[in-house]
Amino acid sequence: MPDTSSRTAAPESGTRPASGLLRRALAETRSSRAPGLTPYVPERPFPWGGAGMPLAGDEARPGAGPGGGGRAVIDLDRALRLSLAAPAGTPGRLRPVPSAGALHPVRAHLLIGPGCSLPPGRYAYDPRAHRAHRRGPAPDGVSPGVLFVLTVAASRTVAHYGHRAWPLLLLDTGHAAAALALAGPPAADVLVCFDADGALLSAAAGLHAAPDRPDTRPGAEPELPLAAVRLTPTGVTADAPGTLTAWAGPIRAGTPSARPGAETAAPTELAAARNLLHHIARAPELPGGTWHPAPRPEPVTDGALEKRRSAPPDDLTHPPGEDLLARLLTTARTARPDGPAWTAAVGGDAPGLYAKAPGSRGLDVRASGDARPTLARWAAGQQWIGGAGAVLLAHGCPGDAPAAAVRTCHLAAGYAAGAVQAHATALGLRSRPIGSWQRADLGAALGEAPGRDWIVHGLAVGASPPPGRAAPGFVRHPPTAERPAALTPLASSPPVTTAPASTPSASTPSASTPPAPEARLPTPPAPTPPATATTTPAAPATPPGEEERP
């Protein structure tokens, strides 16, 4: 895998104080204020015209190899089918990559050089038809491989989630980046970038950078670039930032088709979300960004990627064992060196908060007591979380974090959750992402300084029950307006050993475990409204396997 450290070391570019706009937006999305209700918004037609080029069968195209002959090194049909494509014969909501509300706002632009199963050029990918629409030629002398620029079309997510939408758009993009990275072929090196300048990404993808510009056609929705994934044939030396810059010449690309009609969300709220994402994607100090290798967890196969789905809550009630949980936490922690911290909340016979023990295969206990009812309240009152076997939590991102840190933290959290979900599938576990969190100040709940350690993302994980034993049924907890069982923070604890009384059990159903003794925590600064204030859906219920609207 190429060494990128010498050319991607970032200066102190992400340390500027957060703007007032960003601080207010973070505080608002983390507050208990419910989004306004809007009618359900259908998916817009694919914006790029033409029939598109089929991807299937192109891996044997003559002259596709890096040297101009032989088989293609990078099979785009396989990579996209295992990541972003909607399964054939389905409505398109349930896909290998998860998305908040099954809205799938992430779009992929393919910047293809030699060595791929499509001719070099700039393409837009249609995940429903699994076709690539050619939009323009490749620059002269472009390096082999493919560069995916990931953008978001924000209107449907904003219509569905209101002021809570923009962090979910970042998380969705991180999940999409993980899906593409995991689907990279064995004969390719994979690099992922979460901090390239948004204007440079727009230029490389052949898009206009201004979020409030109506692109070039009436009714076309602006796309906001947030991340990039690079697949390069193994053994080929390629400068990822330089390749991005090479594609960002004068725009010579097709324009989206006109789609007449009104915007799909309140103009002020949609404009605010677009402008905020545009603001945090600015990185003029290091426009080419930092690129990190993206290894696939060892047990993850193509079969696991095909089976990966967000499980219904009723399939998540049995806790995984300590060894499996430690492996998942290791994957979460190592997926991105610039990502947030990860902790697991576990029920069963040893309820508490666990973190991966440094230099050990075991777990450290961060706090004792069952945190899951508290998490259910913080996750917009989604009661099923109180009965989940385990909930992995990405946390960090202080309320005054600079824009670059907010962007990277959320993208990396979604990316790590995507990697963990694939790993969990390979281990025979079920999982379900949890994207929306309110008043989830984990640090303050553990007696630390408030406002410094917020839950950014979550992944509920459940194991299959042992043979002959049914999984515990749904556990109904007290209404979220009541104070749930609290945690006892531990100043320091040794790693959890394999003794049955000290580990999260995978063999004892949590429903038969007596409740842990309650210990008082610092109470939130203001009461949390009843769950019914935040759980009324603005759209029809989503099908099983996707995240409901909080």
C-alpha positions in Angstrom: 0.0 0.0 0.0 1.5 3.4 -0.9 2.9 5.5 1.9 1.1 8.9 1.9 2.5 10.3 5.1 5.2 12.4 3.5 2.8 14.3 1.3 -0.3 14.5 3.3 0.8 15.7 6.7 -1.6 18.5 7.5 -0.6 21.8 9.0 -2.6 23.4 11.9 -5.5 24.0 9.6 -8.4 22.5 11.6 -7.7 24.4 14.8 -9.4 27.8 14.0 -12.2 28.5 16.5 -15.7 27.4 15.4 -17.8 30.1 13.9 -20.9 31.3 15.7 -23.0 29.7 12.8 -21.5 26.3 13.4 -21.7 26.5 17.2 -25.4 27.4 17.0 -26.1 24.6 14.5 -24.4 22.0 16.7 -26.3 23.1 19.7 -29.6 23.1 17.8 -29.2 19.6 16.3 -28.2 18.3 19.8 -31.2 20.0 21.5 -34.6 18.3 22.2 -36.4 20.5 19.7 -38.4 18.3 17.3 -38.2 18.9 13.5 -41.2 20.5 11.9 -43.6 18.1 10.1 -43.6 18.1 6.3 -45.2 15.8 3.8 -43.4 12.8 2.5 -41.0 13.7 -0.3 -40.5 11.1 -3.1 -37.1 10.6 -4.6 -36.2 12.8 -7.6 -35.4 11.2 -10.9 -31.7 10.6 -11.7 -30.5 14.1 -12.8 -28.1 13.0 -15.6 -29.6 12.3 -19.0 -28.8 9.6 -21.5 -29.1 5.8 -21.4 -26.0 5.2 -19.4 -23.3 2.6 -19.8 -23.9 -0.9 -18.3 -21.3 -2.0 -15.9 -21.8 -5.8 -15.8 -19.4 -7.8 -18.0 -17.0 -4.9 -18.7 -14.2 -6.3 -16.5 -12.9 -8.2 -19.5 -12.9 -5.2 -21.9 -9.7 -5.4 -24.0 -7.1 -2.9 -23.3 -8.3 -2.2 -19.8 -5.1 -3.0 -17.9 -2.7 -0.4 -16.6 -0.5 -0.9 -19.6 -3.3 -0.8 -22.1 -3.8 -4.6 -22.5 -5.3 -7.5 -20.6 -8.1 -7.6 -18.1 -9.2 -4.6 -16.1 -7.6 -4.5 -12.6 -10.5 -2.6 -11.1 -13.9 -4.1 -11.8 -16.3 -1.3 -11.3 -19.3 -3.5 -11.6 -18.2 -5.5 -8.6 -17.2 -2.5 -6.5 -20.4 -0.7 -7.0 -22.7 -3.7 -6.8 -21.2 -4.5 -3.4 -21.5 -1.0 -2.1 -23.9 1.6 -3.5 -26.2 -0.3 -6.0 -29.8 -0.9 -5.3 -30.5 -4.7 -5.6 -32.1 -5.6 -8.9 -35.9 -6.0 -8.7 -36.3 -4.0 -5.5 -37.8 -0.6 -4.9 -34.3 0.7 -4.1 -34.8 1.8 -0.4 -33.0 -1.2 1.0 -29.4 -1.2 -0.2 -26.1 -2.7 1.0 -25.1 0.7 2.5 -27.4 2.1 5.2 -28.9 5.5 5.2 -31.0 7.6 7.7 -34.6 7.1 6.8 -33.6 5.0 3.8 -33.3 8.3 1.9 -29.9 7.6 0.3 -28.9 11.2 -0.5 -25.2 10.3 -1.4 -24.3 10.4 -5.0 -21.0 9.1 -6.6 -19.1 10.7 -9.4 -16.5 8.4 -11.0 -13.2 9.9 -12.3 -11.8 7.0 -14.2 -8.3 6.5 -15.5 -6.7 3.5 -17.2 -6.9 0.1 -15.6 -10.7 0.1 -15.0 -13.6 -1.7 -16.5 -14.9 1.5 -18.2 -13.0 3.7 -20.6 -11.3 6.7 -18.9 -13.6 9.7 -18.3 -15.9 11.4 -15.9 -19.1 9.6 -15.0 -22.1 9.9 -12.8 -23.4 6.7 -11.2 -27.1 5.7 -11.1 -27.5 3.2 -8.2 -31.0 2.2 -9.2 -30.1 1.3 -12.8 -26.5 0.3 -11.9 -25.3 2.3 -14.9 -22.6 5.0 -15.4 -23.5 8.1 -17.3 -20.5 9.6 -19.1 -20.2 13.3 -18.5 -16.8 14.2 -20.0 -13.3 13.1 -21.0 -10.4 12.3 -18.7 -7.4 14.8 -18.4 -4.4 13.9 -20.5 -2.0 11.7 -18.7 -4.3 10.9 -15.7 -2.9 8.1 -13.5 -4.5 4.6 -13.4 -7.4 3.8 -11.2 -10.6 5.5 -10.2 -11.4 8.4 -7.9 -14.9 8.4 -6.4 -16.1 11.9 -5.4 -19.1 11.5 -2.9 -21.7 14.3 -2.8 -25.0 14.8 -1.1 -28.3 16.0 -2.4 -29.7 17.4 0.8 -33.4 18.3 0.0 -35.1 15.0 1.0 -33.1 14.5 4.2 -33.8 18.1 5.2 -37.5 17.7 4.5 -37.5 14.5 6.6 -35.2 15.6 9.5 -35.2 19.4 9.5 -32.5 21.0 11.5 -31.1 17.5 12.5 -30.4 16.7 8.8 -26.9 18.0 8.2 -25.0 15.6 10.7 -27.0 12.7 9.2 -25.8 13.7 5.7 -22.2 13.5 6.9 -22.8 10.1 8.6 -24.4 8.8 5.4 -21.4 9.9 3.4 -19.1 8.2 5.8 -21.1 4.9 5.4 -20.9 5.2 1.6 -17.2 5.8 1.7 -16.8 2.7 3.9 -18.9 0.6 1.5 -16.8 1.6 -1.5 -13.5 1.1 0.4 -14.6 -2.4 1.6 -15.6 -3.3 -2.0 -12.2 -2.5 -3.4 -10.7 -5.4 -5.3 -7.8 -7.4 -3.8 -5.5 -6.1 -6.5 -6.0 -2.5 -5.6 -4.8 -0.1 -3.0 -7.6 1.9 -1.3 -7.2 5.5 0.1 -10.0 7.6 1.7 -10.0 11.4 2.2 -12.4 13.3 4.4 -10.8 16.7 4.5 -10.2 17.8 0.8 -11.4 21.2 0.0 -15.0 21.2 -1.1 -14.3 23.6 -4.0 -11.6 21.3 -5.3 -13.9 18.3 -5.1 -16.6 20.1 -6.9 -14.2 21.1 -9.7 -12.9 17.6 -10.0 -16.4 16.2 -10.3 -17.3 18.8 -12.9 -19.8 20.5 -10.5 -20.3 24.1 -9.5 -19.1 25.0 -6.1 -21.8 27.4 -4.9 -24.5 25.6 -2.9 -27.2 28.1 -3.7 -26.5 28.3 -7.4 -29.3 26.5 -9.4 -26.5 24.5 -11.2 -26.9 25.2 -14.9 -30.5 24.1 -15.4 -33.8 25.1 -13.6 -34.9 22.5 -11.1 -31.5 20.8 -10.8 -30.6 20.2 -7.2 -27.1 21.3 -6.1 -24.7 18.6 -4.9 -22.4 19.2 -2.0 -19.1 17.2 -2.1 -17.9 15.9 1.2 -15.4 13.0 0.7 -13.4 11.0 -1.8 -12.3 7.4 -2.2 -9.3 6.3 -4.4 -8.7 2.8 -5.9 -5.3 2.3 -7.5 -3.9 -0.9 -9.0 -1.4 -2.4 -6.6 2.1 -1.5 -7.6 1.2 1.8 -9.3 2.5 4.9 -7.6 -0.2 7.6 -7.6 -0.3 10.9 -5.9 -3.9 11.0 -4.7 -4.0 14.8 -4.0 -2.2 15.4 -7.3 -4.8 13.2 -9.1 -7.6 15.2 -7.6 -6.0 18.4 -8.8 -5.5 17.0 -12.3 -9.2 16.4 -12.6 -10.1 19.9 -11.4 -9.3 21.7 -14.6 -11.8 23.8 -16.6 -15.2 22.1 -16.3 -15.7 19.9 -19.4 -18.6 17.9 -18.2 -22.3 17.3 -19.0 -24.9 19.2 -17.0 -27.8 17.8 -15.1 -31.2 17.5 -16.8 -33.9 20.1 -16.0 -36.3 18.8 -13.4 -39.0 21.5 -13.0 -40.7 21.8 -9.7 -40.6 23.4 -6.3 -37.9 22.7 -3.7 -38.7 19.7 -1.5 -38.2 21.4 1.8 -38.7 24.8 3.4 -36.3 27.1 1.4 -34.8 28.7 4.6 -34.1 25.4 6.3 -32.7 23.7 3.2 -30.6 26.8 2.3 -29.2 26.8 5.9 -28.2 23.1 5.7 -26.6 23.5 2.3 -24.6 26.6 3.4 -23.5 25.0 6.6 -22.2 21.9 4.8 -20.5 24.1 2.2 -18.9 26.1 5.1 -17.5 23.1 6.9 -16.2 21.5 3.7 -13.8 24.4 3.0 -10.2 23.5 3.4 -8.1 26.1 1.5 -5.0 25.5 3.7 -4.6 21.9 2.4 -7.0 21.6 -0.6 -5.7 18.1 -1.6 -6.6 16.7 1.8 -5.1 13.8 3.8 -5.5 10.3 2.5 -5.5 7.3 4.7 -5.3 3.6 3.8 -8.5 1.6 4.2 -7.8 -2.0 4.9 -10.7 -4.5 5.0 -11.1 -6.4 8.3 -9.8 -9.9 7.7 -13.0 -11.9 8.0 -15.0 -9.6 5.7 -15.7 -11.3 2.3 -17.7 -10.4 -0.7 -20.4 -12.7 0.7 -20.5 -10.7 4.0 -20.8 -7.4 2.0 -23.8 -8.9 0.0 -25.5 -10.0 3.2 -24.9 -6.7 5.2 -28.2 -5.1 6.1 -29.6 -3.0 9.0 -31.5 -5.5 11.2 -34.9 -5.0 12.7 -34.8 -4.1 16.4 -36.3 -7.5 17.5 -33.2 -9.2 16.1 -30.8 -7.2 18.3 -31.7 -8.2 21.8 -29.1 -10.8 22.6 -25.7 -9.5 23.7 -22.5 -10.5 21.8 -19.7 -12.1 23.8 -16.7 -10.2 25.1 -14.3 -11.5 22.4 -16.6 -10.5 19.6 -17.3 -7.1 21.2 -13.6 -6.5 21.6 -13.0 -7.3 18.0 -15.7 -4.9 16.8 -14.3 -2.1 19.1 -10.9 -2.7 17.6 -12.3 -2.3 14.1 -14.1 0.9 15.1 -11.0 2.4 16.8 -8.6 1.5 14.0 -10.8 2.3 11.0 -9.8 5.9 10.9 -6.8 7.4 12.8 -8.6 10.8 12.8 -11.9 9.4 14.0 -13.8 9.7 17.4 -13.4 7.5 20.4 -15.6 4.3 20.7 -17.3 2.8 23.7 -19.8 0.0 24.0 -22.9 0.0 26.3 -23.8 -3.6 27.3 -26.7 -5.2 29.1 -26.8 -8.8 30.3 -25.3 -9.9 33.6 -22.6 -7.3 33.7 -24.2 -4.1 32.4 -22.0 -1.1 31.9 -19.9 0.9 29.5 -16.8 -0.8 28.0 -13.9 0.3 26.0 -11.1 -1.6 24.3 -8.2 -2.2 26.7 -5.0 -0.8 25.2 -2.5 -3.6 24.4 -4.9 -6.3 25.5 -7.6 -8.5 24.0 -9.9 -7.6 26.8 -12.2 -4.7 27.7 -11.9 -1.9 30.2 -14.9 -0.9 32.3 -15.6 2.8 32.0 -18.8 2.8 34.1 -21.1 0.2 35.8 -24.9 0.1 35.4 -27.2 -0.2 32.5 -26.8 2.8 30.1 -29.2 1.5 27.4 -32.3 3.2 28.8 -30.5 6.5 28.9 -29.3 5.9 25.4 -32.9 5.2 24.3 -33.9 8.6 25.7 -31.0 10.4 24.1 -31.7 8.7 20.7 -35.0 10.6 20.3 -36.9 8.2 22.5 -36.3 5.0 20.4 -37.4 2.6 23.1 -36.0 -0.5 21.4 -32.4 0.6 22.2 -33.1 -0.1 25.8 -33.3 -3.8 24.9 -30.4 -4.0 22.5 -27.7 -6.5 23.3 -24.9 -3.9 22.9 -24.7 -0.4 21.5 -21.4 0.8 20.1 -21.0 4.6 20.6 -18.8 7.0 18.6 -18.2 10.1 20.8 -16.2 13.3 20.9 -16.8 16.5 18.8 -17.0 19.3 21.5 -19.6 22.0 21.0 -16.9 24.5 20.0 -15.0 22.2 17.7 -13.7 23.9 14.5 -15.4 23.2 11.2 -12.7 20.8 9.9 -13.0 18.7 13.1 -16.8 18.6 12.9 -16.7 17.4 9.4 -14.0 14.8 9.9 -15.5 13.5 13.2 -18.9 12.8 11.6 -17.6 11.4 8.4 -15.1 9.1 10.3 -17.9 8.0 12.7 -20.1 6.9 9.8 -17.1 5.3 8.1 -16.1 3.3 11.2 -19.7 2.3 11.8 -19.9 1.0 8.2 -16.7 -1.0 8.7 -17.9 -2.4 12.0 -21.3 -3.4 10.4 -19.5 -5.3 7.7 -17.3 -7.0 10.3 -20.3 -7.8 12.5 -22.0 -9.5 9.5 -18.9 -11.6 8.8 -19.0 -12.7 12.5 -22.6 -13.7 12.3 -23.9 -10.7 14.2 -26.8 -8.4 13.4 -26.5 -4.6 13.6 -28.4 -1.4 13.0 -27.0 2.2 12.9 -28.4 4.9 15.2 -27.8 8.4 13.7 -29.8 11.0 15.6 -28.8 11.9 19.2 -30.1 14.7 21.4 -28.7 15.9 24.7 -26.3 13.0 24.5 -23.4 14.5 26.5 -21.7 11.3 27.5 -18.8 13.1 29.2 -21.0 15.1 31.4 -23.0 12.0 32.3 -19.8 10.4 33.5 -18.8 13.3 35.6 -16.5 15.0 33.2 -16.5 18.5 31.8 -19.8 19.2 30.0 -20.0 20.0 26.3 -16.7 18.2 25.4 -17.7 14.6 24.7 -20.9 14.1 22.7 -22.3 11.0 21.2 -22.0 11.4 17.4 -23.2 8.0 16.1 -24.2 4.6 17.3 -24.4 1.0 16.1 -26.7 -1.5 17.9 -25.3 -5.1 17.7 -27.0 -8.3 18.6 -26.0 -12.0 18.5 -28.0 -15.1 17.7 -29.2 -16.9 20.9 -27.5 -20.2 21.8 -29.1 -23.3 20.3 -32.3 -24.3 22.1 -32.7 -20.9 23.7 -34.9 -18.1 22.4 -33.6 -14.6 22.3 -35.1 -12.3 24.9 -38.2 -10.5 23.7 -38.5 -6.7 23.4 -37.9 -5.1 26.8 -40.2 -2.3 27.6 -38.6 0.4 29.7 -40.2 3.3 31.6 -41.3 6.3 29.5 -38.3 8.5 28.6 -39.6 11.4 30.8 -38.8 9.3 33.8 -35.2 9.0 34.9 -33.7 5.7 33.8 -31.2 3.6 35.5 -27.9 5.5 35.9 -24.3 4.7 35.7 -21.5 4.7 38.2 -18.4 6.1 36.7 -15.2 4.3 37.6 -12.0 6.3 38.1 -9.9 3.3 36.9 -10.6 -0.3 36.3 -8.5 -3.2 35.2 -9.2 -4.9 31.9 -12.2 -7.2 32.0 -11.2 -10.8 32.3 -13.0 -13.9 31.1 -14.6 -14.6 34.4 -18.3 -15.0 33.9 -19.2 -12.4 36.5 -17.0 -9.8 34.9 -17.8 -9.9 31.2 -20.7 -9.0 29.0 -22.4 -12.3 28.7 -23.3 -13.9 25.3 -25.1 -16.8 26.9 -27.4 -15.2 29.4 -30.5 -13.4 28.0 -30.6 -9.9 29.3 -34.4 -10.1 29.9 -33.7 -12.6 32.8 -31.0 -10.4 34.4 -32.1 -8.4 37.5 -31.7 -4.7 37.2 -28.4 -3.2 38.2 -28.3 -1.1 41.3 -29.0 2.5 40.5 -26.5 5.3 41.2 -27.2 8.9 40.8 -25.5 10.8 38.0 -25.4 14.6 37.3 -28.8 15.4 36.0 -29.2 17.2 32.6 -29.5 21.0 32.9 -33.1 20.9 31.6 -35.8 18.3 31.5 -36.2 16.2 28.4 -39.7 16.3 26.9 -41.7 13.1 26.5 -40.7 10.9 23.7 -43.9 11.5 21.9 -42.8 15.0 21.2 -40.0 13.8 19.0 -41.2 10.5 17.5 -44.2 11.6 15.3 -43.1 10.6 11.8 -43.3 13.1 9.0 -43.3 10.4 6.4 -44.7 6.8 6.1 -43.0 4.3 8.3 -39.8 2.9 6.8 -39.5 -0.8 6.1 -37.7 -3.1 8.5 -34.0 -2.8 8.3 -33.8 1.0 8.0 -33.5 3.7 10.6 -36.8 5.3 11.6 -37.2 9.0 11.8 -36.5 10.1 15.4 
